[in-house]
Amino acid sequence: MRQRWSVGEITAWYEERPWITGCNFIPSGAIHGTFWLMQEHDHAAAFRDAAREIAFAHWTGLNSIRFFLPFEVWQEQRDAFFAHLDELLALLDGYGMTMMPVLFNDCTVPKSRFTEPRFGPQPEPEPGYFGGSSESPFDDDVQGGDKVGYLPFDEPGSETVMREYVQSLAGRYGQDPRILLWDVWNEIGNSQRVDRSLEMMTSVFGWLREADVAQPLTACVWGGGAETALSWILRPTSLPQVEQRAAELSDIVTFHYYGDYLHAKQFIAHLRGVAGGRPLVNTEWMHRPFGSLIETHLPLWRREEIGSYFFGLVNGKPQFDVVWTFIKDIQNVDTSVWMHDIVRADFTPYDPDEIAVLRQLNLGVLP
């Protein structure tokens, strides 16, 4: 059974690879995240559209994507799940790109239309809402509400299927170099799920290590200890216990940070202490209303040798240009600018300067 990688092992692994520069890839035609791409229904058309977007990502010099795996498709359409994941990995590999799969996710809300994707044709988005739905999975969570988010693994006796899911992925891809690292749990403890998810996350780390996967494991630090939206961006100088535990289990320390340049530098300094010499990778960032910008932050991550996965890519049905509802009334926050995504559906840039910076830092192409 593999143990947690030593600082020396993970540092050597990190240094022998190119700087990680990628994005969170949610295809522009999807309203329920990656579910649309991975299900059986109309997959050829979905994959064609996604392939164009991956080609664009490669053109900007990105070398990896972070990709949320839809458990529901694995559960109900397993052959399609693996066939489509193989197809996507082959596409990425053709461009010299890798994937960071996300296995589980606490950034959710109780059972609703938003959190329970349906098979077949997907709903059209509701204009004006992040994620394409007025039933947002973020507002109550970040505001400190008391709703407890739902996962199918909350059902009694679900550990068996949960373990089967993890072991099937580890058995098929645990030695696959196209998988860069495993993101075990996105935003552990979000949606008031600390009491429900901590033990489950610990088990998943254990199952993957029992399978002796070749890739590093991680679960992100994300700022769940904040009491308000602005304090979430400024960030506390200590981590909630659940996030501290995530960092302690991780081979490589990943984090989310959507704040401005000054506070990003301060947070990096804090995280260096948390990481204890382990490399850092920012797996979610880029939020224009909060001052997290391609022009300022991508050079910062590169200079600090911090891996980068900004949020979004091609704008479309998820409406990631629209700000979270809970920040629309915050003073001194410009909510008229796009929050996420860097190009429109026809690949014209939201801001040409952003594309120039991406290509310069990723490829050495001068504007």
N, C-alpha and C positions, 0 to 999 in steps of 0.2 A: 504493500500500500504506500503510495506516494505521500510524503509529508509536505507541509508548507515549504515552498522554496526558500532557501536561505537568501539573505541580502546579496551575497556574492553571486549566486546562481541567477537570480532575477535581473541583477544589474548586467551580467554578461549577456543574458538573453536579449535584454533591451538594447544594449550597445551594438550588438552584431546585426541589428536590423536598421533599415532606413527610418528616419523620423516618421512617426505615425501621424498622418494627416488625412482626416476623413470627415464623414458626416453621418448623422442619423438618417437612414434611408427609409422614408415612408413614401411610396409612389404617389404621384400627384392625382391619380385616379381613385385613390382609396379613401373611404370615409371611416372605415374601421381598421385603420392601421395597415399592417401587412396581410391581414386576413384576405383581402381582395385579391392579392397576387398569389396566395398559396392555395386557395380553394380550387375545386375542380371547375366550377362554372366559368365559362368564357376565359379560361386561363390563357389561351394563345394570344388573345387581344391584350389582356393585362400584361403578359410578359413582354409583348412587343413594345408597349409603351414604357414599361420599366427599363427595358434594354436601352432605349434611346436616352433615358435619364442617366443610366450608368455610364454610357458612352460620354455624355456631357461631363459627368463627374471626373472621368478619366482625363478628359481634355483640360480640365482645370488643375490637374496634377494630384487629385486625391488618390490615395493608395489603399483605402480601407473604408468599409461601411459598418455601422452599428445597426443591427437588424433584430427587431423584436419577433421572436418565434410565436406563432399563434397556436397555443395548445389545443384550441377547439378543433382546428383542422387536423392536427395529429390524432386526436381522439376519434373523430368521426370519419375522416378520409385519409387514413394513414398512408396508403400507397401514393396518393396525390401529394401529400405533405413531403414525403421523401423525394419523390420524382422532381417536384418543383424546387425543393431546396438544392438538390443536385444540379439542376439546370441553372439556378442562380449562381451557385458556387463556380460552375464551369464558365459562366459568363464573366464573372469577376476575375477568375484565373486567367482568362484570355487577355485581360487588360493588366495583368500583374497586380491585381487588387486582392485583398483579404476581407474576411468578415469577422466581426465580433458579435456572436449571437447572444441575445438576451433571453434567458430561460423563464424567469418569473418577474412579476411586476406589481408593486404596491401603489403605483400612481393611477388610482382608479376610484370608482364610487360604488355605492350599493347597486344591486341589480337594476338595470335600466336599459333603455333602447341603445344608449351609447355604449355600454359595457358588455352587451350581449349581442355580438355580431350574428347576423343570420346568413345562412348559406343561400347561394343564388344571387340574383341581381341586388346590388347594394342601394340603399336609399340615397336620394339627392341631398346635398347639404342645405341647411337653413342659412340663408345669407346673414352675415354679420356676427357669426359665432366661431370662435376658435374650435377646431376639431370638427366643424360642420354641424354641430348640434347645440341647441340651447341647454341640453342636459350636460353641462360641462363637468369633466372629471377633475377639475382643479380648484374651482372657486371655494367651495366649502372647506376643502382640505387645507389650503394655505391660509385661509382665514381663521383656522383653529376651530372649525365646527366639530360636532360630536358624531357625525355619521361615520360608521365603520364600513370601509370598502369591502366588497365581496370578491372572493376568488373561488373557483370550483373546488379547490382543495380544502375549503372550510367544511365541506360535507363530511360527516362521520365515515370512517373507513376509507378515506381517499388516499391515504399514504401509499397504498399498494400501487395505484395507477400513477401517482406522482413519481414514485421510484422507477416504475417501468418507463415512463417518459424520459427521465434523466438517463437511465441506463441504455435505452435505445439510441439516444443521441450520442452518448459516450462510446458505445460499441461501434457505431457507424463512422463517427467523425473524430474520435479521440486521438487519433494519430495523423489526422489530415492537416497538412501544412496550410491549406486554404483557410482554416480556422485559426485566427491569430490568437485569441484568448476567449475564455468563457466569461460572460457577464452573468453571474449566478442570479442576482436579484436586483432589479431596478428600484431605487429609492425605498429601501427597506424601512418599514414603519410609517410610510405615508398613508393617508386615508385612515388614520387612527388604528393602524394594523400592527402596532408593536407587539402586543400580547399574542396576536395570532401568527405572525410571520417569523419571529426571531428563531424559534425552535425549528421551523421548517427550513429556513435558510441554512442553519447550521447543519441539518441533515443533508441538504443538497451538496454542500461543500464536501461532506464526508463521502457521499456516494460517488462523486466525481473522482475523489482521491482514491477510493477503493478500485475504481475502474482504471486507475493509473493513466489518465489522459496526459498527453504530451504537452498540452498548452497550459499556460498559467490561468489561475482563477481569480476573480475579483467580484466585489460588490461595492457600490459607490457610497461615498460620503456626499450628502446632498443638502444639508442645512435644515433638517427637520426640527431643530430646537428653536427656530425663530418664532416670535409671537405675532409679528406683523409682516406685511409684504416688504417694507423698507428695511426692517431689521434682518429679514431673510437675505437681502442683498448685501447689507453691511457685514453680516455674519458674526456670530458669537466667537469668542476665543476658545471655546471648549465645544466638544461634540456631545450630542446625546449618547447615552450608553449603547443604544442599538447600532448607531453608526460607528462608534468606537469598536464595537464587536465586529462589524463588517470589515473594518480596516485591519483588525487583528487576524482575521481569517484569510484575508486576501494575500495573494502572492505579489501582486502589483497594486498600488493604491490608485483608485480612480475616484473622480469627484465631479460634481456639477457646480457650475458657477455662472450666473447670469449678470453679475454686477459690473460696475465701471472699472476703468483701468487702474486707478489708484487703489481701490479696495481689492482688486484682483491681485495686485502685487503683495498687499498685506496678507491676503488669504494664502497665497503661495508660501509665504514665510511660515505661517502657522502650520500648513500641511506638511512642510518639510520635517517638522518635529514629529507630527503624527506618523509619517511614513518611515521614520527611522532609517533613512538611507535608501529606501526602495524608490524606484522610479514612479513618476506621477503621470497620469493620463486624464485629461478633462474630457469626459464623455458626453457632456451637454453644455453648450454655451452659445453665444450670439443672440442678443436680445436688444434690438436697437432702442426701444423706449428707455431701457435701464442703462444705456451707454456701453453695452457689450458689443463691440464692432469688429468686423473683419480687419479694418485698417489698423486698429490699435492692438487688438488682442492676439491675432494670429502671429504677428512678429514677437509678441511677448512669450507666447507658448514656445515658439521656435527658439528664441534666445535662451529660455530657461530649460530647454530640452524636455518639454512637457508635451506628451502626445495630445492630439486634438481631434475631436468629433463635434463639429458645430451642429445645431439642430435645424433640420429642414434642408431642402434643395430646390426642387421645382414646385412652384405654387400651383394649387389646384383645389380639389374638393375638400381636403382637410382644412383649408383656409387658415394656414399657419401665419398668414400676414396679419390676421386680426388678433388684437391683444386679448389676454385673459380678462374676463368680465370683472374680476375683483380688482383690477388696477385701473379701470377706466375712469374712476373718480379721484384718483390720487393726484394731489396738486404737484406741479412741477415735473410731471412725467408726460412727455409728448407721445400721446397715443395715436397720432395721425400717421406716424411712420410704420412701415412693416415691422412686425415683431420678428418673425423667422422667414426662411426661404431667401434665395438669392437671385432667382430668375423667374420670369413668367412662363406660362405654358408653352409659348413659342420659343423659349430659351433666350429672350431678350433680357438683359440684366436689369434688376431693380436699381442698381447703382454700378455703373461700369468700373468705378474705382475699386470696388470690392473684387471684381473678377481679375483686374490687373494685379492686385496684391496677392490673390490666390496663386495666379500663374507665376508671378515673380518668386514667391517664397517656395512654392512646391516644385517648380520646374526651372527656375532661373531665367524665365522669359521676361525681358524688360518691356514695359509698356511703350 
